[in-house]
Amino acid sequence: MHHSSTKEKPKMDPNVVLIKPEQFSKNPDGSWSSKQNTDIQNAFGIYRINPGMTFRKNQSHWGLDIAALLDQEEAK
């Protein structure tokens, strides 16, 4: 018997990115480095960040400017 649900799981806002700035450290040159394994999540998926990865402004990773996102979170 085939069962199909009419309910769709709620979709995440494509403009929202979940990132934990406390899991990164800001470097003197303005870049950010991950301190531990962490995940970044947006509407398109979850991205695993390994310790020691460095992110600089205007560099795209998975279509995201991670350094700019971290700067925004830090300013909140």
LINRAUR-V991502 format. One record per residue. N is the residue number from 1. RES is the residue in three letters. OMEGA is omega in whole degrees, 0 to 359 (NA if undefined). Layout:
((N | RES | OMEGA) (N | RES | OMEGA))
This chain:
((1 | MET | 181) (2 | HIS | 180) (3 | HIS | 176) (4 | SER | 182) (5 | SER | 177) (6 | THR | 180) (7 | LYS | 173) (8 | GLU | 176) (9 | LYS | 183) (10 | PRO | 180) (11 | LYS | 178) (12 | MET | 176) (13 | ASP | 183) (14 | PRO | 179) (15 | ASN | 183) (16 | VAL | 175) (17 | VAL | 179) (18 | LEU | 182) (19 | ILE | 183) (20 | LYS | 184) (21 | PRO | 180) (22 | GLU | 179) (23 | GLN | 178) (24 | PHE | 173) (25 | SER | 180) (26 | LYS | 181) (27 | ASN | 181) (28 | PRO | 181) (29 | ASP | 179) (30 | GLY | 177) (31 | SER | 179) (32 | TRP | 176) (33 | SER | 178) (34 | SER | 181) (35 | LYS | 185) (36 | GLN | 171) (37 | ASN | 178) (38 | THR | 179) (39 | ASP | 171) (40 | ILE | 183) (41 | GLN | 170) (42 | ASN | 184) (43 | ALA | 184) (44 | PHE | 179) (45 | GLY | 178) (46 | ILE | 184) (47 | TYR | 181) (48 | ARG | 178) (49 | ILE | 178) (50 | ASN | 178) (51 | PRO | 176) (52 | GLY | 177) (53 | MET | 181) (54 | THR | 182) (55 | PHE | 179) (56 | ARG | 179) (57 | LYS | 177) (58 | ASN | 172) (59 | GLN | 182) (60 | SER | 173) (61 | HIS | 182) (62 | TRP | 180) (63 | GLY | 182) (64 | LEU | 172) (65 | ASP | 187) (66 | ILE | 181) (67 | ALA | 179) (68 | ALA | 178) (69 | LEU | 179) (70 | LEU | 176) (71 | ASP | 179) (72 | GLN | 180) (73 | GLU | 181) (74 | GLU | 184) (75 | ALA | 182) (76 | LYS | NA))
